[in-house]
Amino acid sequence: MDYMIGVDLGTTSTKVVLFDMKGQAQAYANNPYPLYQDTPDMAEEDPEEIFEAVIAGLTEVMRKGKVKPEELKGVSFSAAMHSLILMDKNDKPITRVITWADNRASQYAEQLKQNGIGAQLFANTGVPTHPMSPMVKLLWLKAEHADLFNQATHFIGIKDYILFRLFGEYVQDYSLANATGLFNIFNMDWDDQALTVTGVTRDQLPRLVDTEYQLKGMAPSYATVTGIDPQTPFILGASDGTLSNLGVNAIDPGVLAVTIGTSGAVRVVVDKPVVDPQGRLFTYYLDKDMWVVGGPVNNGGIVFRWVRDQLFAPEKITAEQMQVDSYEILTDIAAKIPAGADGLLFHPYLGGERAPIWDANARGSFFGLTRQHTRAHMVRAALEGIVFNLYMVMLMIEGIAGKPKAIQATGGFARSELWRQMLADIFEQEVNIPESFESSALGAAVLGMKSLGIIDDLSVVKDMVGVTNKHQPNPDNFEAYRELLPIWIRLSRELEGEYSSIAEYQRKHPNPHAKIAEED
């Protein structure tokens, strides 16, 4: 039997999936690693820990699948966007991986917005001005860590680091380059203005290649460890967000992909780069004639975890003792509350926010609380607030790509019937839940198959992706959501003017128990 491996380099773990040529998973490995948050706004990873997770994952699926080296046709990659690593003259990292979630460059993003340069760069790169962007991170490093910036000979991302360790050269696919804020989406090269603004040269960046580009000749030591023939093609692949669209079969015009995992996103595929004139949506390359337009949100399932840990700690302990899913207990509680949570609204900005408001200082809030509201109302409002936020992103996409025709929804939330139905009711659209396993890894594998000539067209993914659940909008819930959504949106705009004030206060007076609460 022939196989493909899809590798998904995620924020907190690397997932490696062995697929047959029909897209069915035959073996799976998930190796976690910590996200280091030593100081406020920091979010870093150790590149060596990620590399070890990749090697361990490849070794594990080859062993589990009992794959002979000649049966493996290729390995293809997906990776989280916006990562940055500084490398020295000896090709050693002099920083950890600075991830998309790191907000230490907030001040420099704000400066770019104020002086108008951010808008100019966005028009050419399709990357919103935000501290997530490696371009903005470079400004921060240059200003506040000049010793590191000046010592660096290369500025790369985590996938580039993995491939350098395996193949000894710095290459970066168009899709992840596109997410750096340094790449011009119209001439498919590093952007001259972005390079001038950051003070980075082309020689300090990886060589640009297409997403179907292949590398061969893996270092013999790693070939021996993993059991993979060193001449097996490694396909560069693309970013996790774009490949998730492919992996859930959301590549036809008007088909919306909605993902809620720890964070979330709403995305649609178009046939050419289209830039949001208001700078709110990203435009990222997937493959020839395929561009993904959408918006990422920081606050998805991580908000639900906060609700569980901080508001429902006794239920969490009980669930652990009974060995049942604590989240299922919470959704059962929320399901007893009517749509709209009796007028309780929640803005889910617990970790700043990217789309739709692009404000790293944003903070969460409950609005409309009365003595009649209970913890059950609060969990219902929190779940609805997450979906309201995604709905706002959808409205922005609709403005430049048209009204969606269907929704393919994935992520950890898809296990909850309540949340699935909530998505259908708020969006007033049929929601389909694909049965595809690890959508970004599957997307990577399918893109790899096309690179190798095993398939002619990416549309064959529709034969690999079934549907586990379909949800139709419930008209009984429309009235509540139609009334509350305008209030929710107006309120979010009213609060925007105070986010920076409260964020500054919190930085001046940090919570001494914050790290304890996070660890708990």
N, C-alpha and C positions, 0 to 999 in steps of 0.2 A: 504494500500500500504506500501511496505517496502522501507527504505531509508538508504543511507550512506552519511556521511558528510566528505568532504575533506577540510582540513584547510591548507592554504599556508602562512607561516610566511615569508613575504618578507622584503626587505630592507627599504621600505618606507610605506608599508601598510600590513595589514593582510586581506587576502581574504578567506571567508568561503562560500562554495558552498554545497547546498543540492542536491544530485543526487538520481534519482530512480535507480533501479537495471539494467536498460539498459544504464546507463551512461548519461542520459539526465538531465540537470540542472533544478531544480524545484524552487530554491530560491537562492539568492545571497546577500552577504554583503561584503563591502569593507571599512575598517576603517583605515585611514591614521594616521601616526605619524611622527614627525620631525626627520631629521638626523642632529645631532649636530656637527658642524664644527667650534668650538670656536677658534682653532688655526690651523696653516698650517699643512696639512697632517692628521688632526684628522677627524674621521668619526664614531660617536657614536650614540647610541639610548638609550632610557630610558626603562629598562626591565618592569617597572610597566605600562608604557604607552602601551607596546605591550601586556602585560597580559590583561589589560582592553579592548584592541581591540579584543582579542580572545574571551573573555566573551561576549562582546557586539555582536560580529559576530555570535556566537553560538545561543545566545538568539534571535537575529533578524531572522535567517533562520528558527529556530524552529517555531517562531511566523508567519512569512510569509508563510511557507509551511503548517501551521496548523497541525503540526506533533504531533501525540500522542506518549508519551514516549515509548510504546511498539513497535511502528512502526520503530523507529530508531535502526538499527542493529549494527552500529558502527561509530566511529569517527576516522579518520586517518590523519596523519600529513605529510606535506612537510615543509621544512625550508631552508632558505638561509644558505649557507655554511660559515665556517671559523669564526663564532662569538665566543667571549670569554667574560665570566663574572667571576669575583672573588667573592667568597662567604666567609663570616666569620664564626666563631664558633657558632653563633646564627642563621645560615642559612639565613643571610641577605646579599644582594649584596653590595660590597664595591667599585665597579666600575659600570659604565654604560656598555652597551653592546658595546664592541669594534668590529666593523664590518669588513668584508672583504675589504672594501674600505679604511680602515685606513692604512696610509703609514708610521707611525712614527717609525716602526721597520726596515726601509730600511737599515740602517747602519749594523744591525745585520744579515740581509739576505746577504748583500754583504760580510761580514766576513765569513759566512758559505760557500759561493761560493769560496772565496779565499783560505781558509784552507782545502778544500776538504771534510769537514764533510757534507756539503749540499748534495753533490753527493752520499755519503754513505747513508744518511737518505732517499734521494729520491728513491734509489734502493729498499728500504724496505717498504716505505710508499706510493709511487706513487704520492706524493704531491710536485710540483715544489718549489724550494727555493725562497720564495717571502714574503714580509711583510704581505700579506693577511693571511698567515698561522698562526694559534694560537701557534704553536710551536715556530715560530720566535717572535711572540708578547711576549711570556713568557720570552724569553731572554732579550728583551727590558725592560719589567717590572722588571725583577730581577736586571738588571743593573742600571736602572734610577728611579725606584719606588720601592725600596727594602722594604719600610715600608708596602706597599700594598701587595707585593708578600709574605712577611713573615707572614702577618696577615691572609692570605687566608688559609682556610681549604679545600676548593674545587675549582676546575677550571672547569667550565661548559660552555655550549652553550645556546642559547636562547630557543631552544626546551626543553632542559633539565630543564631550569628554569620554563617554563610553566607547564611541567608535574610534577615538584616538588611541585609547588603551588597547583596543583589539586590532587596529589596522595601521596605527602609526601616522595618520595624517588628519589634518583639520578640515572637515567638510561639513556643510550645513545645508539642509534642504530648503527650498524656497518657502515652504509653509512655516517652519519655525523661524527662518530669517525674517519673514513677513511680520512675525509677532514681536520682533525686537524693537520696532520703531525706528530702525536704521535702514530699512529696505524700501525702495521705491517700487510700488506695485504696478506702475505703468511702463517702466523700462526694465523691470526685473533685475535690478542691480542695487548695490548699496547706494543710498541716497546722499548726494553731494552735500546738501545743506545739513543733514543730520550728522554727517562726519565732521563738518566744520564746527557745528555747535558743540559737539562732544570732545573734539580734539583727538578723535580716533582715526587711524589710517586704514586703508583697505588691507594692507599687509598684516594688520593686527586682527583681522577678522577671518573666519573660515572661508574656504573656497565654496562658492555657491553652486549647487547642483539641483536638478529636478527631484521631485518626490519619488520617482521610479528609478533613480540612480542606484547602481549596484556596486558594492565593494566585495573584493575577494582577497584571499590570502591572509586569513586570520592568524594571529601569532600562534605558533605551534603549541606553546605551553597551555593556552586557554582551549585550543582545539582538543588537546589530550584530556583535560579536566572535564569538558562538557560532553565529549563524545561526538562532536560535530566535525565533519571533514573540513579542513582549513580552506578548501576551495568552494565551499558552499556559499552562494551569493547572500550577502546581507543587504537588504533593500533599505534605503534611507527612511522611507515612509514620510509621515507628516505630523502635525500637531494633534493632540488628543481630541480637541474640540471638533476639528474638521473631520477626523476619522470616525468620531462618534456618529456624525450625520450619515456617513457611509455605512457604518456598522448597524444602524437601525433602519436602513433603507429610506432615508429622508434626503434623497438626492434629486427627486423630480421637482419641477417648478411648483411652488405653492405648498409643498409638504414641509411642515414645521417640526423641528426636533426640539423637544423640551426635556432637559435633564435636571434632575434634582438629586445630587449626592450630598457630600459635605457642603459644597457650594452648588451652583446651578448655572444654567445657560438656556437661551432661546436662540435658535439658528435656522437659517434657510439657505439653500444653494441657488446661486444665480450663475449665468454663463459668462459674465465678465465683471471686472472690478467696478463696484458701485460704492461711492463714498457718501455717507450720510452728511448732508450739508451742515447739520448742527453738531457734528463731532461726537455723537453719542454711541454709535455702533461701530464695531470692528469690521474689517473686510480682510479675510484671510484666504490664502491660496490652498487648494487641495490637489488639483490635477489640471491638466490641460482643459480649458473651457469649464472649469468648476471652481467657483469662489464661494466661500461661506460668509454670509453677512449675519451678524447677530450681536448679542450682548451677554457678557458673563456677569453673574451676581455672586457676591461673597457669601451671602447668607441663605443657605439651603438647609440641609439636614443638621448642620451644626447648631442652628437655632433650636431645632427640636430637641437636640441633646441638652442644650442649656435649660430648656423648659423641664425636661425630665430630671436633670441633676439638681437644679436649684428650686423648683416648685413641687416636684413629686419625688423627693428623695425616699420617703417611706415606701412608696409603691415600687421604686427601683430595687430597694433592698428585698422586699417581699418577692419580686419577680426573680431575683437572683437565687433566693432560697428555694423557690419552687421550680427553678430552671425553666422559666418561660420568658417570652420576649417582652421586655418592659415597654417597648414602643407600642406593641399591640395593645397593652393595657391602656396606655394613654389615648390611642385612637378610639378605643371602645368608649372611654370616658367622653371624648370630644364628640363622638357620634350622637350622644344623647342631647346635645345642645343644637338648637336650630341653626340653619344657615344664617350667617351674619352675626352670630354670637350675641344676639340681643343688643346690637349697637356697640359692641366693644371692638375697637380697631387696634391693630398692632403694626407698627413699622419695624421690620426685622433687622435693622441696621446695627447689629451687635459688633460687627467687625469692620466698621466703615462700609463703603459700598462702591462697587464699580457701576455697571449699568443698573438702573437707568439714570442715576443722579451723579455718578462719578465724583464722589466726595469721600476722601479717606477719613474725614472728620465726622462723618455721619454717625449718629447714635440711635439706639432703639428706643421705642416708647409705646406704652399703652395709652389709648385715648378713649374717653367715654365711660370710664369706670364709675360704677355706682355700688351702693351697698347690696344690690340684688345680684351682682356678678360674683361668680365663684371661680375656684381654680379650674373647673371644667370649662367655663367660658374662656379663661385665659389660654388654655391649650388650644381650644378651637380657634380663637382669634389669632394665635401665633401661626397655626397652619394656614389659615386664610391669608394672613399678611404676607407669607412667603409667596403664595400664588398670586396675590394682588401685584406684588413687585414684578413677578415674571410677566404678568399681563401688561404692565406698563412697557416692558421691553418689546412685547409683541406689537403693541400699538406703534412703536417707533419703526419696527421692521415693516409693518403694513404700509407705512408712509412712503417707503422707497421700493418695496418688493411686492406690494399688493396683498390683498386679504388671503390668509392661509386657507387651503382647501382641506387639509387634514393635519392631525397631530400625531407624531410618533413620540411616545414618552418613555423615558428610561431613568435609571438611577435607583438608589435604595428606597426612595419614596414609593416606587411602583409596587412594592410588596403590600402597600396599604390600600385596601378597597376604598376607604373613606377619602384618602388624598387623591386617588385617581378620579373619583366621582367629583370631588371639589374642583379639580382642574377642568373637567368637562363642563361643569356648571358655570364657572367664572369666565372661561374662554368662550362658552357657548359653541363648542365644537366637539365632534366625535373624537375620542381619545383612544388610540391603539397602543397596546403595550407589546412590543416585540419580544419574542422568546430568544432572541440572539444572546449569546453568552459573551459577556465582556465586549461591549460594542466597539470600543476603540481598538482593542486587540484584534477583533474580527475585521474591522475596517483596514487595519494595517496588513493583515494577512491577504485580504482581497486585493488591495493595491499591489502587494508583492506578487500575487498571481498574475496580475496584468503586466507588471514589469517583466516577468519571466516568460510571457507569451502563453501561459496556461489558459487564460481567458482573454477574450478580445475586448470586452467592455465591462465597466464597473457595474452596469445595471443587472448583471447576473446575481448581485447580492440579494435581489428580491426573492430568488429561489432558495436562499439560505436563511432568510429571516421570516419566521412564522409569527403568529399573533397569539398571545396567551389570554389577553383580555381586551374587550371592547366596551367603552362606556359612552352612552348617549347622554347629552345634557338633560337635566331634570327641570322642566319648566316651573315646578313648584318653588325652585330656589332662585329663579331669575330675578324676581322682584326685589328680594333683599340685596342681592349683589349689585343690581343696576342702580339702586338707591345709594348704596354705601361706597361704591367705587369712586364716584366723583368727590365725595367727602374725603376719602382716603388720599386721593391724588392732590386735592387742594391743600390738605393738611401737611402733606410731605413738602409742598412748596413753601408753606408758611414757616415750617421748622428749619428750612435750609439756612436761613440767616443766622441761626443761633448754634448750629453744629460746631463751628470753629470755636465759639466762646466756651462751650461746655467741654470740648476736647482739650482746649488749652488749660482749663481748670483741672481736668483729670491728670494731665501731664505734670502740672505743678504739684498736685497732691495725690500721688499714686496710691492705689489701694494696697496696703501691706499684706492683705489676705488673697490677692488676686492669683498668685502662683499656686497657693494652697488649694483654692477653689478649682483651678484648672486641673491640678493633679488628681483631685478627688473625682 
